[in-house]
Amino acid sequence: MSDSPSWRSFVVDALREAGASVSESDSLLWVQVPEPVRERLDGPARFAMTFDPERVRQFDAELIAPGSYLLEKILSLAMSRGRWDVARFESPQARWVEEALAGAGLAPQAGLKAEVLGMEDQLLFLFSFRTSLVADEKREEFHMVAVAPSIGAAWRHDSGDSEAGLTPAPDLAPPDLGPAYGLATGILRDTTRESVDRFRATNLQLLEEEVRRIFGYFDQTTAEIRAADPGGSEDLLRAIRAERDRRLTETLERFDPRAKATLCAIRAIVAPMARVRLRFPNRTFTDVTVDAWSRHLNGLTCDLCGGTEGPWSLHHRGVRCGRCPPTRAESAPPRGRPRSDTPRRGTRASRGSGRAPARSTARPRGASARRRRP
């Protein structure tokens, strides 16, 4: 499970949307479900569940984890209902723009100024996806992607507390989801590309090793049979080849990597969005947007790699994303002081030698202990 807070939020929301009552005590969640939901979940009317494997034995709690029976039932319930809801977010803080900038790494500091150009309510979408990687093993993850159609931006939403500050807004008409869904799937592909490629490469390597082992075993078996009985029956050899082909087919089905993404839920959120002008120490400026619900900063571009995801930090050219390391000039150690003519204590040169350094007007140390003769 890659993101347990997101799993927890989605599971609790799905159960409550279906009419269940969910209460939390420490790391245990107590669930009471009505009769129709109980039949869909194939369980008792009241039960305990947990996301912590160490709490499973307490009160016979059901473990919620990728591949678990109860999670499969909850996901099936959510997808069959086609979860869709609309909410409104009212920011409780008056200085939420400054807090959002500070959270992105752009806290007020020398040379950086932020000017709010305007603020208005905008529509955001939160898409919930379940991804499955299946081969000899099965891996599942849960991803939330936020989309702001008004500015054509999408980003991965990592916060598990998606319910805070939201109130139902049933008066909003269902908007067109096509463009927003396209942006969300693009972010999902970018987010999962590395893990999918790594999963595929690992299983293709296992497939190659297993195919090589099967061919080696059956080729050796065929060679031994022919050596023991050169004029033996071809029927036995054909049976061996058929068994080899069957084993190869099973191996291909077993190690063939497959990736699948399933849309589980969509939430529309109306939240204040601010247009902010950032002025940098080098006298350049750029306009960005930030919404009060996700606090995600849109519109910045890293001056080093061209990335658009924070956290951000200031440098002499503008801004740099968190993935870019410091440049060589920035990471170079400070220049040392000029070398002193005074020798270090304990070295041979520090002992009195009776000779003054070149071009020096000082008297030798040895001369300080002698008197001049008259």
SEBASE-70294 format. One record per residue (C-alpha): y, z, x; residue number from 1; residue in one letter. Coordinates in steps of 0.1 Angstrom, whole numbers, always signed. Last residue first. Example, Ala and Ser with C-alpha at 12.3 -4.5 7.8 and 13.67 -1.06 7.14 Angstrom:
BEGIN
    py    pz    px   i aa
   -11   +71  +137   2  s
   -45   +78  +123   1  a
***
This chain:
BEGIN
    py    pz    px   i aa
  +473  +229  +805 374  p
  +438  +223  +792 373  r
  +434  +214  +756 372  r
  +412  +238  +737 371  r
  +379  +227  +722 370  r
  +364  +234  +687 369  a
  +385  +208  +669 368  s
  +375  +181  +694 367  a
  +339  +180  +682 366  g
  +350  +171  +647 365  r
  +367  +140  +660 364  p
  +405  +137  +652 363  r
  +416  +116  +623 362  a
  +435   +84  +629 361  t
  +406   +62  +617 360  s
  +405   +25  +625 359  r
  +367   +27  +631 358  a
  +351   +60  +622 357  p
  +357   +90  +645 356  a
  +332  +100  +671 355  r
  +320  +135  +680 354  g
  +289  +131  +661 353  s
  +292  +161  +638 352  g
  +264  +160  +612 351  r
  +271  +141  +580 350  s
  +259  +108  +596 349  a
  +224  +121  +598 348  r
  +223  +127  +560 347  t
  +221  +162  +545 346  g
  +254  +160  +526 345  r
  +265  +125  +519 344  r
  +289  +107  +542 343  p
  +326  +105  +533 342  t
  +338   +69  +535 341  d
  +335   +66  +497 340  s
  +321   +36  +479 339  r
  +343   +24  +452 338  p
  +335   +38  +417 337  r
  +306   +23  +397 336  g
  +308    -5  +372 335  r
  +295    +4  +338 334  p
  +258    -4  +330 333  p
  +252   -38  +314 332  a
  +241   -36  +277 331  s
  +272   -52  +263 330  e
  +274   -80  +289 329  a
  +237   -87  +285 328  r
  +240   -90  +247 327  t
  +229   -61  +224 326  p
  +198   -68  +204 325  p
  +199   -89  +172 324  c
  +177   -76  +144 323  r
  +203   -52  +131 322  g
  +228   -80  +122 321  c
  +259   -87  +143 320  r
  +295   -88  +131 319  v
  +327  -102  +146 318  g
  +331  -116  +181 317  r
  +338   -83  +200 316  h
  +311   -64  +182 315  h
  +307   -47  +148 314  l
  +274   -37  +133 313  s
  +255   -48  +103 312  w
  +223   -36   +85 311  p
  +219   -63   +74 310  g
  +205   -96   +62 309  e
  +224  -130   +64 308  t
  +211  -143   +97 307  g
  +231  -168  +118 306  g
  +215  -156  +150 305  c
  +245  -144  +171 304  l
  +276  -144  +148 303  d
  +255  -128  +120 302  c
  +266  -141   +86 301  t
  +281  -119   +59 300  l
  +284  -131   +22 299  g
  +263  -106    +3 298  n
  +263   -68    +8 297  l
  +237   -49   -12 296  h
  +248   -17   -30 295  r
  +219   -23   -55 294  s
  +238   -10   -86 293  w
  +275   -11   -77 292  a
  +274   -47   -66 291  d
  +288   -60   -33 290  v
  +306   -93   -26 289  t
  +320  -106    +7 288  v
  +351  -124   +19 287  d
  +357  -130   +56 286  t
  +384  -121   +81 285  f
  +394  -128  +116 284  t
  +419  -107  +136 283  r
  +395   -99  +164 282  n
  +392   -63  +151 281  p
  +377   -76  +118 280  f
  +393   -80   +84 279  r
  +369   -77   +55 278  l
  +379   -90   +21 277  r
  +360   -75    -8 276  v
  +349   -90   -42 275  r
  +334   -63   -63 274  a
  +305   -65   -87 273  m
  +302   -40  -116 272  p
  +267   -40  -131 271  a
  +248   -57  -160 270  v
  +211   -55  -152 269  i
  +183   -79  -164 268  a
  +148   -68  -157 267  r
  +118   -90  -152 266  i
   +82   -79  -149 265  a
   +48   -87  -134 264  c
   +51  -121  -118 263  l
   +19  -128   -99 262  t
   +17  -140   -63 261  a
   -16  -154   -48 260  k
   -28  -160   -13 259  a
   -63  -173    -4 258  r
   -81  -170   +29 257  p
  -116  -187   +30 256  d
  -138  -161   +47 255  f
  -163  -155   +19 254  r
  -164  -189    +4 253  e
  -168  -206   +37 252  l
  -195  -181   +46 251  t
  -214  -187   +14 250  e
  -214  -224   +21 249  t
  -225  -219   +56 248  l
  -254  -197   +45 247  r
  -265  -224   +20 246  r
  -263  -251   +46 245  d
  -285  -230   +70 244  r
  -310  -223   +42 243  e
  -312  -261   +36 242  a
  -317  -268   +73 241  r
  -346  -242   +74 240  i
  -362  -258   +43 239  a
  -359  -292   +59 238  r
  -376  -279   +91 237  l
  -404  -264   +71 236  l
  -409  -297   +52 235  d
  -410  -316   +84 234  e
  -444  -303   +91 233  s
  -454  -297  +127 232  g
  -461  -324  +153 231  g
  -442  -306  +180 230  p
  -457  -272  +170 229  d
  -444  -243  +192 228  a
  -416  -263  +208 227  a
  -405  -277  +174 226  r
  -405  -243  +159 225  i
  -386  -228  +188 224  e
  -360  -256  +186 223  a
  -355  -251  +149 222  t
  -350  -213  +153 221  t
  -325  -219  +181 220  q
  -305  -243  +160 219  d
  -307  -219  +131 218  f
  -293  -190  +150 217  y
  -266  -209  +170 216  g
  -254  -227  +139 215  f
  -251  -194  +120 214  i
  -233  -177  +150 213  r
  -208  -205  +153 212  r
  -201  -205  +116 211  v
  -195  -167  +118 210  e
  -171  -170  +148 209  e
  -151  -198  +131 208  e
  -148  -178   +99 207  l
  -137  -147  +117 206  l
  -110  -168  +134 205  q
  -100  -183  +101 204  l
   -98  -148   +87 203  n
   -74  -136  +113 202  t
   -52  -167  +112 201  a
   -49  -165   +74 200  r
   -40  -128   +74 199  f
   -14  -134  +101 198  r
    +1  -163   +83 197  d
    +2  -144   +50 196  v
   +18  -113   +67 195  s
   +45  -135   +84 194  e
   +53  -155   +53 193  r
   +55  -125   +29 192  t
   +93  -120   +30 191  t
  +102  -157   +33 190  d
   +79  -166    +4 189  r
   +93  -137   -18 188  l
  +129  -147   -10 187  i
  +121  -183   -22 186  g
  +103  -169   -52 185  t
  +134  -150   -62 184  a
  +158  -179   -58 183  l
  +136  -201   -80 182  g
  +134  -174  -106 181  y
  +172  -171  -107 180  a
  +176  -208  -113 179  p
  +150  -208  -141 178  g
  +159  -176  -159 177  l
  +184  -189  -184 176  d
  +199  -159  -202 175  p
  +183  -137  -229 174  p
  +212  -124  -251 173  a
  +227   -90  -241 172  l
  +229   -66  -272 171  d
  +199   -46  -261 170  p
  +218   -28  -233 169  a
  +196    +2  -223 168  p
  +212   +26  -198 167  t
  +207   +26  -161 166  l
  +222   +52  -137 165  g
  +190   +58  -118 164  a
  +161   +36  -130 163  e
  +156   +16   -98 162  s
  +148   +46   -76 161  d
  +122   +29   -54 160  g
  +148   +12   -34 159  s
  +135   -18   -14 158  d
  +151   -47   -32 157  h
  +145   -79   -14 156  r
  +174  -103   -16 155  w
  +188  -131   -37 154  a
  +222  -149   -37 153  a
  +235  -178   -58 152  g
  +269  -161   -64 151  i
  +268  -159  -102 150  s
  +230  -159  -101 149  p
  +227  -124   -84 148  a
  +190  -120   -77 147  v
  +170   -89   -68 146  a
  +135   -91   -55 145  v
  +109   -64   -59 144  m
   +76   -67   -41 143  h
   +42   -50   -46 142  f
   +14   -55   -21 141  e
   -23   -62   -22 140  e
   -49   -68    +4 139  r
   -85   -79    -2 138  k
  -112   -83   +24 137  e
  -136  -111   +32 136  d
  -109  -133   +18 135  a
   -81  -124    -6 134  v
   -44  -118    -1 133  l
   -28  -106   -33 132  s
    +9  -104   -41 131  t
   +23   -85   -71 130  r
   +59   -95   -80 129  f
   +87   -76   -98 128  s
  +119   -96  -104 127  f
  +152   -77  -108 126  l
  +179   -98  -122 125  f
  +217   -93  -119 124  l
  +245  -101  -144 123  l
  +281   -95  -134 122  q
  +308   -71  -145 121  d
  +341   -75  -128 120  e
  +360   -64   -97 119  m
  +388   -79   -76 118  g
  +403   -84   -42 117  l
  +391   -51   -27 116  v
  +405   -49    +8 115  e
  +384   -36   +37 114  a
  +399   -30   +72 113  k
  +380   -29  +105 112  l
  +401   -23  +137 111  g
  +389   +12  +145 110  a
  +363   +24  +121 109  q
  +357   +26   +83 108  p
  +319   +23   +79 107  a
  +304   -11   +82 106  l
  +267    -3   +87 105  g
  +255   -15   +53 104  a
  +255   +21   +40 103  g
  +291   +24   +51 102  a
  +300    -8   +31 101  l
  +283    +6    +0 100  a
  +301   +39    +4  99  e
  +334   +22    +7  98  e
  +327    +2   -25  97  v
  +314   +33   -43  96  w
  +347   +51   -40  95  r
  +351   +61   -77  94  a
  +315   +72   -80  93  q
  +296   +73  -113  92  p
  +289   +35  -113  91  s
  +279   +23  -147  90  e
  +248    +2  -149  89  f
  +236   -17  -180  88  r
  +201   -25  -189  87  a
  +180   -54  -203  86  v
  +143   -54  -207  85  d
  +114   -78  -201  84  w
   +77   -69  -197  83  r
   +54   -97  -206  82  g
   +32   -74  -226  81  r
    +1   -90  -211  80  s
   +15   -86  -176  79  m
   +22   -48  -181  78  a
   -12   -41  -195  77  l
   -30   -61  -168  76  s
   -10   -42  -142  75  l
   -19    -9  -158  74  i
   -56   -18  -159  73  k
   -57   -30  -123  72  e
   -39    +3  -113  71  l
   -66   +23  -131  70  l
   -95    +5  -114  69  y
   -81    +8   -79  68  s
   -76   -24   -59  67  g
   -42   -14   -44  66  p
   -38   +24   -49  65  a
   -32   +47   -78  64  i
   -57   +76   -74  63  l
   -69   +92  -107  62  e
   -65  +130  -107  61  a
   -96  +151  -113  60  d
   -74  +181  -118  59  f
   -70  +183   -80  58  q
   -96  +162   -62  57  r
   -72  +132   -58  56  v
   -44  +152   -42  55  r
   -52  +141    -6  54  e
   -51  +104   -16  53  p
   -14  +107   -26  52  d
    -4   +82   -52  51  f
   -15  +105   -80  50  t
   -28  +104  -116  49  m
   -35  +130  -142  48  a
   -50  +124  -176  47  f
   -44  +126  -214  46  r
   -57  +102  -240  45  a
   -88   +95  -220  44  p
   -96   +61  -203  43  g
  -102   +24  -209  42  d
   -65   +15  -201  41  l
   -63    -9  -230  40  r
   -81   +15  -254  39  e
   -58   +43  -243  38  r
   -28   +21  -249  37  v
   -38   +15  -286  36  p
   -45   +53  -290  35  e
   -13   +67  -276  34  p
   -10   +77  -240  33  v
    -4  +110  -223  32  q
    +2  +108  -185  31  v
    +6  +137  -161  30  w
   +18  +126  -127  29  l
    +8  +146   -96  28  l
   +28  +147   -63  27  s
   +48  +178   -73  26  d
   +47  +179  -111  25  s
   +58  +147  -129  24  e
   +58  +138  -166  23  s
   +48  +105  -182  22  v
   +46   +99  -219  21  s
   +31   +66  -229  20  a
   +47   +40  -252  19  g
   +39    +8  -234  18  a
   +74    +8  -218  17  e
   +66   +43  -205  16  r
   +34   +31  -189  15  l
   +51    +1  -173  14  a
   +81   +22  -160  13  d
   +58   +48  -144  12  v
   +37   +21  -127  11  v
   +68    +2  -115  10  f
   +85   +32  -101   9  s
   +54   +45   -84   8  r
   +46   +11   -69   7  w
   +82    +7   -56   6  s
   +80   +42   -40   5  p
   +46   +34   -25   4  s
   +58    +3    -6   3  d
   +31   -12   +17   2  s
    +0    +0    +0   1  m
***
